[in-house]
Amino acid sequence: MKIYDYNGSKNICGVRVKEARKRCGLSQEQLAAKLQIEGVIIERDSVSRIEIGTRFVADYEIAALCKILRVSSAYLLGME
């Protein structure tokens, strides 16, 4: 599967993931650990890559991020 860039980024949620993570007082490592508890196998460096836009984010990862960060998918996708 070819993953395309959108305006130079592989995702549109990275900046909002970082904002929400910081609001929750979580480090990237803590967020990765919480994602693993939710069944998303991810490491701290992948969280970093999501936040800077160099990693694609799957729909199931967005669902888990919303649950952990207590935000809506619309928020993460920049629609609110």
HELIX and SHEET records of a PDB file:
HELIX    1   1 GLY A   14  ARG A   23  1                                  10    
HELIX    2   2 GLN A   28  ILE A   37  1                                  10    
HELIX    3   3 ARG A   44  ILE A   52  1                                   9    
HELIX    4   4 ASP A   59  LEU A   69  1                                  11    
HELIX    5   5 SER A   73  LEU A   76  1                                   4    
END                                                                             
